């Protein structure tokens, strides 16, 4: 059976609406998560999902900032390489 182009490129977001997974935490991590969830009156799952979303967002933003810095700092080198 052919694989759609989005699946072939690794984009499974449209294929799986929610993917179950097992997250193995140390006892200390579990207790820390439990305490935050209890304090915020939220589920442990909700706290973990938000933490993942924040991490991914920050990482993407930071990557963009670093790439922009590299392009700015190495503009002359990139221009010379492009003219070869």
Beta strands, then each sheet from edge to edge (+ up, - down):
end
